[in-house]
Amino acid sequence: MSATPAVPPVPPPPDPFAVVRTRGYAVLLVMTALLGVPIAAAAFGFLALVSELQSLTYTDLPRALGFHGTPSWWSIPLLAVAGLLVALTIRHLPGEAGHKPAEGLVTTGSPRPVDLPGIALAAAASLGAGVVLGPEAPLIALGGGLAVFIGRAVKRGIRPEASAVLGAAGSFAAVSTLLGSPLLGAFLLMEAAGLGGAMMAIVLVPGLLSAGIGALFFTGLGSWTGLGTFSLVLHQVPQAARPDLAGFGWAVVIGTVAALGGTGIRRMALSLQRRVERRRVPVTVLVGALVGVVALVYAESTGKDASAVLYSGQDALGPLLAGQAGYSAGALVLLVLCKSLAYSLSLSAFRGGPVFPSMFVGAALGLTLAHLPGLDATSGFAMGVGAMCVAMLKLPMTSVLLATLLLGTQGITVMPVVIVAVVVSYVLTLRLAPAPVPAPAPTPASP
């Protein structure tokens, strides 16, 4: 009778959280906590610089030249000059001034230290001149790049895994208060990076720690300097109606319209981007001038300020909701069209983030449809923000949170219809996206 061969014991599965219990992870937490302060200071300084440039170019400079107020045509030459600066920066400085906003909010790791000057210069020139882009993408890149640079300078031979965590924590700290809450910025970064499982927990803890410290430092600097924290906030939110059958029907409509509109904005931007890259300097100058022309058309047609079409829309969201009664349906339709066109043009050639303009376009869309029966202004505003954000960013969780946390207590009321609008827009946007081209089959080797 033969003996049964012994079966070797199955080794236990590796513990994904073993790294959290190591001394190195504790050191990493201390480093990220310390890095939160200088990264937050650098981010605050960048936002303050952009704010000062906007005031200088649109208020102080026209006044110094003898104008009483800012002429409606002022943005045309100003944005053309900004286009020249951005094009020269992209062409001559390393790193092409960061990621291309027409391709969405993507996180491909922290940039090299040599790329940081180009990212900062192109973003400051774009945002300071009133281009329709936001500061979030440059801040994410600058925060991550600075954190990795400081970490490697302090500790030689740092491992790539630890360097990646430091970069993520730096990005968390840089956008800690920009979206109104450190938690919202964390959701944005995690969803954009596609983190999940154990890796999400490993990266999330240092990131949240750095974001919390960064938010505290942002608040302190804002109080000390009197400049505020540059945080997204709405001061006046009208009462929202409780969701009913009509509200859910409007959620489907708004989600559908946002998906179609966002797809059009993105496709136009990507098509223009290919033409810009073939002749970078002259076409970028032309695109900048065209953004100014669009703002001029809106101002002359409605009698309202051209700034509603220019800039990211972050600071204009609150006044838009609070003063929506002062807009006719026709003025809001023209605002949606002009802002969308200027947004698409800006995405194709300049540098910045896609988040805030998508929120503004969606908000204006929702307020436009609120002129029709069965939809109140606050619900339309929230559904438009969420649906257009997901159409442009393809980040459903972040889009729901952006549209609801922004409204405070009213956000809880409208959350069900916002979720429906976001889901409809997300699914339809994916259906409208072109199918990926399959890779060619390998050619068999000849004998």
VEXDREN-2710 file (C-alpha; in Angstrom, 1 decimal):
% VEXDREN-2710
k/r/px/py/pz
1/MET/0.0/0.0/0.0
2/SER/1.6/3.2/-1.2
3/ALA/1.7/6.3/1.0
4/THR/-0.3/9.3/-0.1
5/PRO/2.1/12.1/-1.0
6/ALA/2.0/15.1/1.4
7/VAL/0.3/18.2/0.0
8/PRO/2.4/21.3/0.7
9/PRO/0.5/23.8/2.9
10/VAL/-1.0/26.7/1.0
11/PRO/0.8/29.9/2.0
12/PRO/-1.5/32.6/3.5
13/PRO/-2.4/35.5/1.2
14/PRO/-0.2/38.5/1.6
15/ASP/-1.6/41.1/3.9
16/PRO/-2.2/44.3/1.8
17/PHE/-2.1/46.5/5.0
18/ALA/1.2/45.1/6.3
19/VAL/2.9/48.3/5.0
20/VAL/0.7/50.4/7.2
21/ARG/2.2/48.7/10.3
22/THR/5.8/49.4/9.3
23/ARG/8.0/52.1/10.8
24/GLY/8.5/53.5/7.3
25/TYR/4.8/54.2/6.9
26/ALA/4.8/56.2/10.1
27/VAL/7.8/58.2/8.9
28/LEU/5.9/58.8/5.6
29/LEU/2.9/60.1/7.6
30/VAL/5.1/62.6/9.4
31/MET/6.6/63.7/6.1
32/THR/3.2/64.3/4.5
33/ALA/2.0/66.2/7.5
34/LEU/5.0/68.5/7.4
35/LEU/4.7/68.9/3.6
36/GLY/1.1/70.1/4.0
37/VAL/2.3/73.5/5.2
38/PRO/4.7/74.6/2.4
39/ILE/2.5/73.0/-0.3
40/ALA/-0.6/74.9/1.0
41/ALA/1.4/78.1/1.2
42/ALA/2.6/77.7/-2.4
43/ALA/-0.9/76.9/-3.6
44/PHE/-2.3/79.9/-1.7
45/GLY/0.4/82.1/-3.3
46/PHE/-0.5/80.9/-6.8
47/LEU/-4.2/81.6/-6.3
48/ALA/-3.4/85.0/-4.9
49/LEU/-1.2/85.7/-7.9
50/VAL/-3.9/84.7/-10.3
51/SER/-6.5/86.9/-8.5
52/GLU/-4.1/89.8/-8.5
53/LEU/-3.4/89.4/-12.3
54/GLN/-7.1/89.3/-13.1
55/SER/-7.6/92.5/-11.1
56/LEU/-4.5/94.1/-12.7
57/THR/-5.4/93.2/-16.3
58/TYR/-9.2/94.0/-16.2
59/THR/-9.4/96.8/-13.7
60/ASP/-6.1/98.6/-13.0
61/LEU/-4.7/98.6/-16.6
62/PRO/-7.7/100.0/-18.4
63/ARG/-8.0/102.7/-15.7
64/ALA/-4.3/103.6/-16.1
65/LEU/-4.9/104.0/-19.9
66/GLY/-7.7/106.4/-19.3
67/PHE/-10.8/104.2/-19.7
68/HIS/-13.8/104.7/-17.5
69/GLY/-14.5/101.0/-16.7
70/THR/-13.4/98.1/-18.8
71/PRO/-14.4/98.2/-22.4
72/SER/-16.3/95.1/-23.7
73/TRP/-13.6/94.5/-26.4
74/TRP/-10.8/94.7/-23.9
75/SER/-10.4/90.9/-23.6
76/ILE/-9.7/90.4/-27.3
77/PRO/-6.1/91.9/-27.4
78/LEU/-5.5/90.8/-23.8
79/LEU/-6.3/87.1/-24.5
80/ALA/-4.3/87.3/-27.8
81/VAL/-1.2/88.3/-25.8
82/ALA/-1.9/85.6/-23.3
83/GLY/-2.1/83.1/-26.1
84/LEU/1.3/84.2/-27.3
85/LEU/2.8/83.8/-23.8
86/VAL/1.2/80.3/-23.3
87/ALA/2.3/79.1/-26.8
88/LEU/5.9/80.2/-26.3
89/THR/5.9/78.5/-22.8
90/ILE/4.6/75.3/-24.2
91/ARG/7.1/75.3/-27.1
92/HIS/10.3/76.3/-25.3
93/LEU/10.0/75.1/-21.6
94/PRO/10.2/71.5/-20.6
95/GLY/7.1/69.4/-20.0
96/GLU/4.7/71.3/-22.4
97/ALA/3.3/73.2/-19.5
98/GLY/1.5/70.3/-18.0
99/HIS/-1.5/68.2/-19.1
100/LYS/-3.9/69.1/-21.9
101/PRO/-7.2/70.1/-20.5
102/ALA/-9.2/69.0/-23.5
103/GLU/-8.3/65.4/-22.6
104/GLY/-10.1/65.7/-19.2
105/LEU/-8.8/65.7/-15.6
106/VAL/-6.2/63.0/-15.8
107/THR/-3.6/62.1/-13.2
108/THR/-0.5/60.5/-14.6
109/GLY/1.9/60.9/-11.7
110/SER/3.8/63.9/-10.4
111/PRO/5.6/66.1/-12.9
112/ARG/9.4/66.4/-12.9
113/PRO/10.8/69.4/-11.0
114/VAL/12.1/70.8/-14.3
115/ASP/8.5/70.9/-15.6
116/LEU/7.1/73.0/-12.7
117/PRO/8.1/76.5/-14.0
118/GLY/6.4/75.9/-17.3
119/ILE/3.2/74.6/-15.6
120/ALA/3.0/77.6/-13.3
121/LEU/3.8/80.2/-16.0
122/ALA/1.3/78.9/-18.6
123/ALA/-1.4/78.5/-16.0
124/ALA/-0.9/82.0/-14.6
125/ALA/-0.9/83.6/-18.1
126/SER/-4.1/81.7/-19.0
127/LEU/-6.1/82.2/-15.8
128/GLY/-4.8/85.8/-15.2
129/ALA/-6.1/86.9/-18.6
130/GLY/-9.5/85.4/-18.1
131/VAL/-9.3/82.2/-20.1
132/VAL/-12.3/79.8/-19.4
133/LEU/-10.4/77.3/-17.4
134/GLY/-10.0/76.6/-13.6
135/PRO/-6.9/76.5/-11.3
136/GLU/-7.5/72.9/-10.0
137/ALA/-5.4/70.9/-12.6
138/PRO/-2.3/73.2/-12.3
139/LEU/-2.6/73.1/-8.5
140/ILE/-2.7/69.3/-8.6
141/ALA/0.4/69.1/-10.7
142/LEU/2.3/71.8/-8.8
143/GLY/1.4/70.3/-5.4
144/GLY/2.5/66.8/-6.4
145/GLY/5.7/68.0/-8.1
146/LEU/6.7/70.2/-5.2
147/ALA/6.1/67.4/-2.7
148/VAL/8.2/64.9/-4.6
149/PHE/11.0/67.5/-5.1
150/ILE/11.1/68.4/-1.4
151/GLY/10.8/64.7/-0.3
152/ARG/13.8/63.7/-2.5
153/ALA/15.8/66.7/-1.3
154/VAL/15.2/65.8/2.4
155/LYS/15.6/62.0/2.0
156/ARG/18.0/60.7/-0.6
157/GLY/17.2/57.4/-2.3
158/ILE/13.5/57.5/-1.5
159/ARG/11.6/54.5/-2.9
160/PRO/9.3/55.0/-6.0
161/GLU/6.3/53.8/-3.9
162/ALA/6.9/56.4/-1.2
163/SER/7.6/59.1/-3.8
164/ALA/4.2/58.4/-5.4
165/VAL/2.4/58.7/-2.0
166/LEU/4.2/62.0/-1.3
167/GLY/3.1/63.3/-4.7
168/ALA/-0.5/62.3/-4.1
169/ALA/-0.4/63.9/-0.6
170/GLY/1.0/67.1/-2.1
171/SER/-1.9/67.2/-4.6
172/PHE/-4.3/66.7/-1.8
173/ALA/-2.9/69.6/0.1
174/ALA/-2.8/71.9/-2.9
175/VAL/-6.6/71.6/-3.6
176/SER/-7.6/71.1/0.1
177/THR/-10.0/74.1/0.2
178/LEU/-10.4/75.0/-3.5
179/LEU/-13.6/72.9/-3.9
180/GLY/-15.1/73.9/-0.6
181/SER/-14.0/70.9/1.5
182/PRO/-10.8/68.8/1.8
183/LEU/-13.0/65.7/1.6
184/LEU/-14.4/66.8/-1.8
185/GLY/-10.9/67.3/-3.1
186/ALA/-9.9/63.9/-1.9
187/PHE/-12.8/62.3/-3.7
188/LEU/-11.8/64.1/-6.9
189/LEU/-8.2/62.9/-6.8
190/MET/-9.1/59.3/-5.9
191/GLU/-11.7/58.9/-8.6
192/ALA/-9.5/60.6/-11.2
193/ALA/-6.6/58.3/-10.3
194/GLY/-8.8/55.2/-10.2
195/LEU/-7.6/54.2/-6.8
196/GLY/-9.4/51.3/-5.1
197/GLY/-9.0/48.5/-2.6
198/ALA/-6.0/48.4/-0.3
199/MET/-4.1/50.9/-2.4
200/MET/-6.8/53.5/-1.8
201/ALA/-6.5/53.2/1.9
202/ILE/-2.7/53.3/1.9
203/VAL/-2.7/56.5/-0.2
204/LEU/-5.8/58.1/1.3
205/VAL/-4.6/58.3/4.9
206/PRO/-1.5/60.4/4.1
207/GLY/-3.5/62.4/1.6
208/LEU/-6.2/63.3/4.0
209/LEU/-3.7/64.2/6.7
210/SER/-1.9/66.5/4.3
211/ALA/-5.2/68.0/3.1
212/GLY/-6.4/68.7/6.6
213/ILE/-3.3/70.5/7.6
214/GLY/-3.3/72.3/4.3
215/ALA/-6.9/73.4/4.8
216/LEU/-6.0/74.8/8.3
217/PHE/-3.1/76.6/6.8
218/PHE/-5.2/78.0/4.0
219/THR/-7.7/79.3/6.5
220/GLY/-5.0/80.9/8.6
221/LEU/-3.3/82.6/5.6
222/GLY/-6.7/83.8/4.3
223/SER/-7.5/85.4/7.7
224/TRP/-4.0/86.9/8.1
225/THR/-3.7/88.4/4.6
226/GLY/-7.4/89.3/4.3
227/LEU/-7.6/87.7/0.9
228/GLY/-9.9/84.8/1.9
229/THR/-9.3/81.2/1.2
230/PHE/-10.3/81.2/-2.6
231/SER/-12.8/78.4/-1.7
232/LEU/-15.9/77.5/-3.7
233/VAL/-18.9/78.6/-1.6
234/LEU/-22.5/79.7/-2.2
235/HIS/-23.8/82.3/0.3
236/GLN/-27.4/82.4/-0.8
237/VAL/-29.2/79.2/-1.8
238/PRO/-33.0/79.4/-2.4
239/GLN/-35.3/76.8/-1.0
240/ALA/-35.5/73.7/-3.1
241/ALA/-38.7/71.8/-3.8
242/ARG/-38.9/68.2/-2.6
243/PRO/-38.3/65.7/-5.5
244/ASP/-41.5/64.5/-7.2
245/LEU/-42.4/62.7/-10.5
246/ALA/-41.9/65.9/-12.5
247/GLY/-38.5/66.4/-10.8
248/PHE/-37.3/63.0/-11.9
249/GLY/-38.5/63.6/-15.4
250/TRP/-36.5/66.9/-15.5
251/ALA/-33.5/64.9/-14.2
252/VAL/-33.7/62.7/-17.3
253/VAL/-34.0/65.7/-19.6
254/ILE/-31.1/67.6/-18.0
255/GLY/-28.9/64.5/-18.0
256/THR/-29.6/64.0/-21.7
257/VAL/-29.0/67.6/-22.7
258/ALA/-25.8/67.8/-20.6
259/ALA/-24.4/64.6/-22.2
260/LEU/-25.1/66.0/-25.7
261/GLY/-23.7/69.4/-24.9
262/GLY/-20.6/68.1/-23.0
263/THR/-19.8/65.7/-25.8
264/GLY/-20.0/68.5/-28.3
265/ILE/-17.8/70.8/-26.2
266/ARG/-15.2/68.0/-25.8
267/ARG/-15.2/66.9/-29.4
268/MET/-14.8/70.4/-30.7
269/ALA/-11.9/71.0/-28.2
270/LEU/-10.1/67.9/-29.3
271/SER/-10.5/68.7/-32.9
272/LEU/-9.2/72.2/-32.4
273/GLN/-6.3/70.9/-30.3
274/ARG/-4.9/68.9/-33.2
275/ARG/-4.9/72.1/-35.4
276/VAL/-3.3/74.1/-32.6
277/GLU/-0.5/71.6/-32.2
278/ARG/0.4/71.9/-35.9
279/ARG/0.9/75.7/-35.7
280/ARG/1.2/76.3/-32.0
281/VAL/2.0/80.1/-31.8
282/PRO/-0.2/81.7/-34.4
283/VAL/-3.2/79.5/-33.8
284/THR/-3.1/79.9/-30.0
285/VAL/-3.0/83.7/-30.4
286/LEU/-6.0/83.4/-32.7
287/VAL/-7.9/81.1/-30.3
288/GLY/-7.3/83.6/-27.5
289/ALA/-8.7/86.5/-29.6
290/LEU/-11.8/84.3/-30.5
291/VAL/-12.5/83.8/-26.8
292/GLY/-12.5/87.5/-26.4
293/VAL/-14.8/87.9/-29.4
294/VAL/-17.3/85.5/-27.9
295/ALA/-17.3/87.5/-24.6
296/LEU/-17.9/90.7/-26.6
297/VAL/-20.8/89.2/-28.5
298/TYR/-22.5/88.2/-25.2
299/ALA/-21.9/91.6/-23.6
300/GLU/-23.2/93.6/-26.5
301/SER/-26.2/91.3/-27.0
302/THR/-27.4/91.2/-23.4
303/GLY/-26.1/94.4/-21.9
304/LYS/-24.4/92.3/-19.1
305/ASP/-20.7/92.1/-18.2
306/ALA/-18.4/90.1/-20.4
307/SER/-16.9/88.6/-17.3
308/ALA/-19.8/86.1/-17.1
309/VAL/-18.3/84.4/-20.2
310/LEU/-14.7/84.8/-19.2
311/TYR/-12.9/83.2/-16.3
312/SER/-13.5/79.8/-14.7
313/GLY/-16.9/80.7/-13.3
314/GLN/-15.9/79.7/-9.7
315/ASP/-16.7/83.1/-8.3
316/ALA/-19.7/83.7/-10.6
317/LEU/-21.7/80.6/-9.5
318/GLY/-23.0/82.3/-6.3
319/PRO/-24.1/85.5/-8.0
320/LEU/-25.7/83.5/-10.8
321/LEU/-27.9/81.5/-8.5
322/ALA/-28.7/84.5/-6.2
323/GLY/-29.5/86.8/-9.1
324/GLN/-31.1/84.3/-11.5
325/ALA/-34.4/86.3/-11.4
326/GLY/-32.5/89.1/-13.3
327/TYR/-31.8/86.9/-16.3
328/SER/-34.4/86.3/-19.0
329/ALA/-34.6/82.9/-20.6
330/GLY/-33.0/84.3/-23.8
331/ALA/-30.1/85.8/-21.8
332/LEU/-29.5/82.4/-20.1
333/VAL/-29.6/80.6/-23.4
334/LEU/-27.0/83.0/-24.9
335/LEU/-24.9/82.6/-21.8
336/VAL/-24.9/78.8/-22.1
337/LEU/-24.0/79.0/-25.7
338/CYS/-21.2/81.6/-25.4
339/LYS/-19.7/80.1/-22.2
340/SER/-19.7/76.6/-23.9
341/LEU/-18.0/78.0/-27.0
342/ALA/-15.4/80.0/-25.0
343/TYR/-14.8/76.9/-22.8
344/SER/-14.2/74.6/-25.8
345/LEU/-11.8/77.1/-27.4
346/SER/-9.9/77.5/-24.1
347/LEU/-9.6/73.7/-23.6
348/SER/-8.0/73.4/-27.0
349/ALA/-5.1/75.7/-26.7
350/PHE/-4.5/77.0/-23.1
351/ARG/-3.6/75.4/-19.8
352/GLY/-5.8/75.0/-16.7
353/GLY/-8.5/72.7/-15.3
354/PRO/-11.9/71.7/-16.7
355/VAL/-13.9/71.5/-13.5
356/PHE/-15.2/75.0/-12.7
357/PRO/-16.3/76.0/-16.3
358/SER/-18.3/72.7/-16.6
359/MET/-20.0/73.5/-13.3
360/PHE/-20.9/77.0/-14.5
361/VAL/-22.2/75.8/-17.9
362/GLY/-24.3/73.2/-16.2
363/ALA/-25.7/75.7/-13.6
364/ALA/-26.7/78.1/-16.4
365/LEU/-28.3/75.2/-18.3
366/GLY/-30.3/74.2/-15.2
367/LEU/-31.4/77.7/-14.5
368/THR/-32.5/78.1/-18.2
369/LEU/-34.7/75.1/-18.0
370/ALA/-36.1/76.3/-14.6
371/HIS/-38.1/78.9/-16.6
372/LEU/-40.3/76.0/-17.7
373/PRO/-43.0/74.5/-15.5
374/GLY/-42.2/71.8/-12.9
375/LEU/-38.6/72.7/-12.2
376/ASP/-37.4/75.1/-9.4
377/ALA/-34.2/77.1/-9.8
378/THR/-32.2/75.3/-7.0
379/SER/-33.0/71.8/-8.3
380/GLY/-32.3/72.8/-11.9
381/PHE/-29.0/74.5/-10.8
382/ALA/-27.9/71.3/-8.9
383/MET/-28.9/68.8/-11.6
384/GLY/-27.2/70.9/-14.3
385/VAL/-23.9/71.1/-12.3
386/GLY/-23.8/67.4/-11.7
387/ALA/-24.8/66.4/-15.2
388/MET/-22.4/68.7/-17.0
389/CYS/-19.5/67.8/-14.7
390/VAL/-19.9/64.1/-15.3
391/ALA/-20.2/64.7/-19.1
392/MET/-16.9/66.6/-19.1
393/LEU/-15.0/64.7/-16.4
394/LYS/-16.5/61.2/-16.4
395/LEU/-16.3/61.1/-12.6
396/PRO/-19.8/60.3/-11.3
397/MET/-19.2/60.2/-7.6
398/THR/-17.3/63.5/-7.6
399/SER/-20.0/65.1/-9.8
400/VAL/-22.8/64.2/-7.4
401/LEU/-20.8/65.6/-4.4
402/LEU/-19.9/68.8/-6.3
403/ALA/-23.5/69.4/-7.0
404/THR/-24.9/68.6/-3.6
405/LEU/-22.3/69.6/-1.0
406/LEU/-22.1/73.0/-2.6
407/LEU/-25.8/73.7/-1.7
408/GLY/-25.4/73.0/2.0
409/THR/-28.6/71.7/3.6
410/GLN/-30.5/72.1/0.3
411/GLY/-28.1/69.6/-1.2
412/ILE/-29.7/66.8/0.8
413/THR/-33.1/67.6/-0.6
414/VAL/-32.1/67.6/-4.2
415/MET/-29.6/64.7/-4.0
416/PRO/-32.0/62.0/-5.4
417/VAL/-32.7/63.9/-8.6
418/VAL/-29.0/64.9/-8.9
419/ILE/-28.1/61.3/-8.8
420/VAL/-30.6/60.5/-11.6
421/ALA/-29.3/63.3/-13.8
422/VAL/-25.7/62.3/-13.2
423/VAL/-26.3/58.6/-14.1
424/VAL/-28.3/59.5/-17.2
425/SER/-25.6/61.9/-18.4
426/TYR/-22.7/59.5/-17.5
427/VAL/-24.2/56.5/-19.4
428/LEU/-25.2/58.6/-22.4
429/THR/-21.8/60.2/-22.5
430/LEU/-20.1/56.8/-22.6
431/ARG/-22.5/55.7/-25.3
432/LEU/-21.7/58.7/-27.4
433/ALA/-17.9/58.3/-27.0
434/PRO/-16.3/56.6/-30.0
435/ALA/-15.4/53.0/-29.5
436/PRO/-11.7/52.3/-28.9
437/VAL/-9.8/51.2/-31.9
438/PRO/-8.8/47.5/-31.5
439/ALA/-5.2/46.7/-31.6
440/PRO/-4.0/45.1/-34.8
441/ALA/-3.5/41.3/-34.7
442/PRO/0.2/40.3/-34.5
443/THR/1.5/39.2/-37.9
444/PRO/2.8/35.6/-37.7
445/ALA/6.5/35.2/-38.2
446/SER/7.5/33.8/-41.6
447/PRO/9.2/30.4/-41.4
END
